[in-house]
């Protein structure tokens, strides 16, 4: 998912429209971004699921992309298995 946030953490555009709902909590992503900085990968938990993300400053906004760790890890594990044969 790709989304843009105002500095205070409110999403104003997203590839998944559900992220625009005011009930969605974005604090885990913002905290991970603040800890790791621009263009640095980070992991965080959301609803007991590990997710991976990366964010950066763009003008007065923050742009982020996140994905489930399972989605990212699946092709890596598959490739590692093929190499071990």
Beta strands, then each sheet from edge to edge (+ up, - down):
strand 1: 2-6
strand 2: 11-14
strand 3: 42-46
strand 4: 49-58
strand 5: 61-68
sheet 1: 2+ 1- 5+ 4- 3+
end
